[in-house]
Amino acid sequence: RIVLTVASASSADVLTAASAEAGGNRVIAKGDSLWALSRLAYGDGSRYAVIFKANRDKIQNPNLIYPGQTFVMPPKAE
C-alpha cells in the first residue's frame, strides 16, 4: 500500500488517492473523473482509457461517471 505524505493534502485527499490504487475496485465518489483516477492509479491521466475499457459495461460516456458506481482498476503494467 502506498502512503502519501503531502503537506497541503487533506485526509480526504489521501484516502481518495489510496482507494484509487491500481489492481482493485473503486467506488466512484462525487468529483471523481476517469482522468483523475488514472493519474492517481497509473501516474498519467491520459491512461484513462485503461479504466474505461475495463468497465465498458458500466460506462457509456467516459466523460460521465456517477457516484456509487464501482469500477475495476486494472493493475499497473510494470
C-alpha positions as CSV (number, residue, x, y, z in Angstrom):
1,R,0.0,0.0,0.0
2,I,1.2,3.5,-0.9
3,V,1.2,6.1,1.8
4,L,1.1,9.7,0.6
5,T,2.5,12.5,2.7
6,V,1.8,15.9,1.2
7,A,1.8,19.0,3.4
8,S,-1.3,20.5,1.7
9,A,-3.3,17.3,1.3
10,S,-6.3,16.8,3.5
11,S,-7.1,13.4,4.9
12,A,-9.9,13.0,2.3
13,D,-7.3,13.6,-0.5
14,V,-5.1,10.9,1.0
15,L,-8.0,8.4,1.3
16,T,-9.1,9.2,-2.3
17,A,-5.5,8.6,-3.6
18,A,-5.2,5.3,-1.6
19,S,-8.5,4.0,-2.8
20,A,-7.7,4.7,-6.5
21,E,-4.7,2.4,-6.5
22,A,-4.5,0.1,-9.5
23,G,-5.3,-3.5,-9.1
24,G,-8.6,-3.4,-7.2
25,N,-12.1,-1.9,-7.3
26,R,-13.0,1.7,-6.8
27,V,-16.4,3.1,-5.7
28,I,-16.9,6.4,-7.6
29,A,-17.3,9.5,-5.4
30,K,-18.6,12.9,-6.2
31,G,-15.9,14.8,-8.1
32,D,-14.1,11.8,-9.5
33,S,-13.2,11.6,-13.1
34,L,-11.5,8.9,-15.2
35,W,-8.6,11.3,-15.8
36,A,-8.1,11.9,-12.1
37,L,-8.4,8.2,-11.2
38,S,-5.9,7.3,-14.0
39,R,-3.5,9.9,-12.7
40,L,-3.7,8.5,-9.2
41,A,-3.5,4.8,-10.2
42,Y,-1.1,5.0,-13.1
43,G,0.7,8.3,-12.7
44,D,-0.7,9.5,-16.0
45,G,-4.2,10.9,-16.6
46,S,-4.0,10.2,-20.3
47,R,-4.2,6.5,-19.5
48,Y,-7.9,6.9,-18.5
49,A,-8.8,4.5,-21.4
50,V,-7.4,1.6,-19.4
51,I,-10.1,2.1,-16.8
52,F,-12.7,2.9,-19.5
53,K,-12.0,-0.3,-21.4
54,A,-12.1,-2.4,-18.3
55,N,-15.5,-1.0,-17.4
56,R,-17.2,-0.7,-20.8
57,D,-20.3,-2.5,-19.5
58,K,-20.7,0.3,-16.9
59,I,-19.5,3.4,-18.8
60,Q,-21.4,4.6,-21.9
61,N,-19.6,8.0,-22.0
62,P,-16.1,8.4,-20.4
63,N,-17.0,12.0,-19.5
64,L,-20.0,10.9,-17.5
65,I,-19.4,8.7,-14.4
66,Y,-21.6,8.7,-11.4
67,P,-21.1,8.5,-7.6
68,G,-21.9,5.0,-6.4
69,Q,-20.6,3.2,-9.5
70,T,-18.0,0.5,-8.8
71,F,-15.2,0.2,-11.3
72,V,-12.4,-2.3,-11.8
73,M,-9.0,-0.6,-11.6
74,P,-6.7,-2.8,-13.7
75,P,-3.2,-3.4,-12.4
76,K,-0.4,-1.0,-13.5
77,A,1.8,-2.6,-16.2
78,E,5.4,-2.9,-15.0
